[in-house]
Amino acid sequence: MDNAFTRDEWITYYSQKRIVHQWTQLHLLSQVPCRRLLEIGPAMGLVTALLANAGYEVTTLDQQARPFAQPDVPHLQREITTLRGDEIAGFDAILCCETLEHLDWEATGPVLRALRASGAPHLIVSVPYMAFQVTFDLYANRQGLRHYFSMKKLLSRREFRREPPGGHQWEIGYKGFKLRRWEARLAECGWAIRAREFTAHTRSVFHLLEAA
């Protein structure tokens, strides 16, 4: 199929601050042996293209038809909340980044268990991280100076305002959604933490998990 978005939309979405998010997925994936990979929620396809170009055998999965052309990459059209492990068996690793926060908190457990039941040895998952954090970047040369500063604080005292269906239903850092609660959820669903990474600007927490 043809791309369902314009070139300007693609470039705007994959902004400079977001690229580190895409890179982090590949960085974590490079730490484990993997040939066959399932990517859940491929969005506009940047990570899909990177993975395919890097030689991975990629399959994408989403509840909708894929909105970009990638004829050599298979696509599974499935609803993640009703996914069974046997439907996605045979992969060496699963990528599920910036997806689970779109579900009700209670729905994340069954999904994580289904991913565990698939038999995949590794899972890379990320969700928004809004706990206390400070980001400061500075770059200077003879021609100019640029800087960036951001601080998130006190969100642990505030209730998360749920977005309409399809939007974010929770984020780590708000009242009731501490990081340790999220990591406990991962553990109770059969996943052990191998590595944890935080990204600046996009402000997400990544976990490289292995089957416990």
KAJO-V697267 format. One record per helix or strand. SS is the DSSP state (a for helix, b for strand). FROM is the first residue (numbers start at 0). TO is the last residue. Records with the same first field share a line. If there is no record, write none. Layout:
# KAJO-V697267
SS = FROM-TO + FROM-TO
This chain:
# KAJO-V697267
a = 6-12 + 15-28 + 45-52 + 79-81 + 84-87 + 99-101 + 104-116 + 154-156 + 178-187
b = 35-39 + 56-61 + 73-76 + 92-96 + 121-128 + 132-140 + 143-151 + 171-171 + 190-198 + 203-210
